[in-house]
Amino acid sequence: MTQAAFFVLTALADEPRHGYGILREVEELSDGAVQLRVGTLYGVLDRLTADGLIVLDREEVQQGRLRRYYRLTDEGMQALDAEAERMAAGASAAKQRIAEGRKAGGTTPPVTGPGLAGGLA
């Protein structure tokens, strides 16, 4: 699951939202790290709809503009829960390795010369 899809599903976990509401919620949930463009958002919404993870909840006209509200399906809630569990397990493993590395004497020294990413072999 992409980071964008994860945050869109998370934004819809508590209530249906329209596109602009989803954009704002994703930015808030990610502390500004994820700022979706409108085109990207609607691509994600289309994929999540095709996968059966979200559905169109309702359409409303506000100030002369049509707003489409989306909500999670049961499958979407299950997928979000599974992804959150996977991410939590990965974060826990990383924290454990970090702690073990610190106990063992710290980290490896930084690379100061050319490396494998285009340097001299």
Backbone torsions as a table, in degrees:
resi	resn	phi	psi	omega
1	MET	NA	133.3	179.6
2	THR	-72.8	161.0	177.6
3	GLN	-61.5	-40.4	179.3
4	ALA	-62.4	-46.3	179.6
5	ALA	-62.4	-42.0	179.0
6	PHE	-58.5	-47.2	-177.8
7	PHE	-72.2	-31.7	175.5
8	VAL	-65.5	-46.4	177.3
9	LEU	-60.6	-41.4	178.8
10	THR	-62.5	-40.7	179.4
11	ALA	-63.0	-28.0	-178.2
12	LEU	-96.0	-0.3	-174.5
13	ALA	-66.1	-31.2	-175.3
14	ASP	-99.9	-24.1	-179.7
15	GLU	-167.5	157.4	175.3
16	PRO	-65.2	146.8	178.8
17	ARG	-141.4	154.9	174.0
18	HIS	-92.4	172.3	-173.2
19	GLY	-51.4	-52.6	-178.4
20	TYR	-64.8	-37.1	176.8
21	GLY	-63.1	-37.3	177.6
22	ILE	-66.2	-44.6	179.1
23	LEU	-56.3	-48.1	-179.6
24	ARG	-63.4	-43.4	-177.7
25	GLU	-65.9	-41.5	178.5
26	VAL	-61.3	-44.4	179.4
27	GLU	-62.3	-42.1	179.4
28	GLU	-67.4	-46.5	-179.0
29	LEU	-60.7	-33.8	-177.2
30	SER	-94.8	9.7	-176.3
31	ASP	53.1	38.0	176.7
32	GLY	83.4	-3.4	-178.2
33	ALA	-70.8	-29.0	179.5
34	VAL	-116.2	114.6	177.4
35	GLN	-124.5	97.2	-176.6
36	LEU	-77.1	141.5	170.0
37	ARG	-83.9	157.4	-176.4
38	VAL	-57.5	-45.1	179.6
39	GLY	-61.0	-40.7	178.1
40	THR	-64.9	-44.4	179.9
41	LEU	-56.9	-49.3	-176.4
42	TYR	-69.4	-27.9	171.7
43	GLY	-65.0	-43.5	177.9
44	VAL	-64.4	-45.1	179.3
45	LEU	-60.1	-41.5	178.4
46	ASP	-61.7	-44.3	179.9
47	ARG	-65.6	-44.0	-179.4
48	LEU	-65.4	-34.9	176.6
49	THR	-67.4	-46.0	179.4
50	ALA	-61.2	-33.1	179.3
51	ASP	-82.0	-3.5	178.9
52	GLY	77.2	17.5	-178.1
53	LEU	-90.2	-23.2	174.9
54	ILE	-137.1	161.0	174.7
55	VAL	-138.8	160.7	173.6
56	LEU	-70.9	123.1	-178.4
57	ASP	-85.8	-47.8	179.8
58	ARG	-168.3	167.8	174.2
59	GLU	-125.3	137.5	179.1
60	GLU	-134.2	146.3	173.6
61	VAL	-100.2	121.8	177.6
62	GLN	-131.3	125.6	-178.5
63	GLN	53.3	40.4	176.7
64	GLY	77.2	5.1	-179.0
65	ARG	-118.2	141.7	178.5
66	LEU	-81.6	126.9	175.0
67	ARG	-112.9	127.8	175.9
68	ARG	-101.1	127.0	178.7
69	TYR	-102.7	133.7	180.0
70	TYR	-113.3	151.6	175.7
71	ARG	-140.1	159.1	177.3
72	LEU	-73.1	147.9	168.3
73	THR	-92.4	173.1	174.8
74	ASP	-59.1	-39.1	178.5
75	GLU	-65.0	-36.6	177.5
76	GLY	-65.1	-41.1	178.2
77	MET	-65.0	-40.4	177.9
78	GLN	-65.0	-42.4	179.4
79	ALA	-64.6	-41.5	178.1
80	LEU	-63.8	-44.0	179.3
81	ASP	-61.8	-44.2	179.7
82	ALA	-63.8	-41.5	179.5
83	GLU	-67.0	-39.9	177.8
84	ALA	-63.5	-39.9	176.9
85	GLU	-64.1	-43.2	179.1
86	ARG	-61.5	-44.5	-179.8
87	MET	-66.3	-39.4	178.9
88	ALA	-64.6	-40.3	178.4
89	ALA	-64.6	-41.3	177.6
90	GLY	-64.5	-41.6	178.4
91	ALA	-65.0	-39.0	178.7
92	SER	-64.0	-42.9	178.2
93	ALA	-62.8	-41.2	179.0
94	ALA	-63.6	-44.6	179.4
95	LYS	-60.7	-40.9	179.3
96	GLN	-63.8	-44.9	179.2
97	ARG	-64.8	-38.8	177.5
98	ILE	-61.1	-46.3	179.8
99	ALA	-62.5	-41.7	178.9
100	GLU	-65.0	-38.9	178.4
101	GLY	-64.4	-39.6	179.0
102	ARG	-66.6	-39.0	178.5
103	LYS	-65.9	-33.2	-176.4
104	ALA	-82.1	-0.2	176.3
105	GLY	118.8	13.2	174.5
106	GLY	103.9	-155.6	-175.7
107	THR	-107.3	170.2	177.1
108	THR	-75.4	151.7	-180.0
109	PRO	-65.3	152.3	179.9
110	PRO	-66.6	150.2	176.8
111	VAL	-77.7	128.2	-177.1
112	THR	-108.3	-15.8	-178.7
113	GLY	-111.2	-173.6	178.6
114	PRO	-62.7	144.5	-179.0
115	GLY	-121.2	-158.4	-176.5
116	LEU	-71.7	-20.8	-174.8
117	ALA	-84.5	53.9	173.6
118	GLY	105.5	2.8	179.1
119	GLY	-84.1	-170.8	179.7
120	LEU	-75.0	141.0	-178.8
121	ALA	-96.1	NA	NA
